[in-house]
Amino acid sequence: LSNVAWAFARLPISCQQLLRSIADEANGKLGSFSPQGLSNLVWALAKTKAMQAYSDDPRTARTKGANALRFQAVADEARQVLHAFKPQDTCNLVWAMASLQIPDHQDFL
């Protein structure tokens, strides 16, 4: 899923609905993603602006639209495997979460 999301995010075409569907499918599988896969997925969503996050409460982040990757779950999963992240994975994840205005991105710095 993350490789498909990354590849489509690199294309000069709009693929937001596809990426939203990938995010929806990824929700129940976050524990199976590698650190690179997790960061690539969130990077692709941020790069294409497929998910515009917003925060009503500084401790939680929600996304607009019915299909939404649970960014809090991504942050929780990333914390559990942070020791396995390479510098590029960390940079991609932090950039994406900051771009999407996910409050927990500072925890990874």
Secondary structure, 3 states (H helix, E strand, C coil): CHHHHHHHHHCCCCCHHHHHHHHHHHHHHHHHCCHHHHHHHHHHHHHCCCCCEECCCCCCCEECCCCCCCHHHHHHHHHHCHHHCCHHHHHHHHHHHHHCCCHHHHHHC
